[in-house]
C-alpha cells in the first residue's frame, strides 16, 4: 500500500478522483513507510475502510526530502 505518483494538478490520472472540485486523496506521512508499526497499519486500514472512494497517499521522510530538493 504505497503512494501513487501524482502531483494532483488535475492531471489525467487525477481527474477521476475529483468530485465537486475536491480531490479524493488522503495524504499520510510516516517516519519510514517501509517500517510501519502495527498501530500505523491498523490506522491505515481504518482510514481506507472509512473512505473507500479515496486514494491513500503515503509519504515518509525520504519522500519529503526528495520533494524539497
C-alpha positions in Angstrom: 0.0 0.0 0.0 2.3 2.8 -1.2 1.6 6.2 -2.8 0.7 6.6 -6.4 2.9 9.0 -8.3 0.7 12.1 -8.8 1.1 15.8 -8.3 -2.7 16.3 -8.3 -2.8 19.3 -10.5 -5.8 17.9 -12.3 -3.6 15.7 -14.4 -5.4 12.9 -16.4 -4.5 10.4 -13.6 -6.4 12.5 -11.0 -9.4 13.9 -12.9 -11.5 10.9 -12.0 -10.6 11.4 -8.3 -12.1 14.8 -8.1 -15.8 15.3 -7.1 -17.1 18.8 -6.9 -13.6 20.1 -7.2 -12.3 18.3 -4.1 -9.6 15.6 -4.7 -10.5 12.3 -3.1 -6.9 11.9 -1.8 -5.7 11.3 1.8 -2.1 12.3 2.3 -0.4 10.5 5.2 3.2 10.9 6.5 5.4 8.5 8.4 8.9 8.4 9.6 9.7 5.4 7.4 6.9 3.8 5.4 8.9 0.7 4.9 8.8 0.0 8.7 5.3 0.7 9.9 4.2 -0.4 13.3 1.1 -2.4 14.0 -0.6 0.8 15.2 0.2 2.6 11.9 -1.0 -0.4 9.8 -4.3 -0.5 11.8 -4.7 3.2 11.3 -4.2 2.9 7.5 -6.8 0.1 7.3 -9.2 2.2 9.4 -8.8 5.2 7.1 -9.2 3.1 4.0 -12.4 1.5 5.3 -13.8 4.8 6.4 -13.0 6.4 3.0 -13.4 3.7 0.3 -13.6 6.1 -2.6 -10.4 7.9 -1.6 -6.8 7.1 -2.6 -4.4 6.9 0.3 -1.0 8.5 -0.4 1.9 7.6 1.9 5.0 9.7 2.3 8.0 9.3 4.6 11.0 11.5 5.4 12.9 10.4 2.3 9.9 11.3 0.1 9.6 14.7 1.7 13.4 15.4 1.4 13.3 14.5 -2.3 10.3 16.8 -2.8 12.1 19.7 -1.1 15.2 19.3 -3.4 
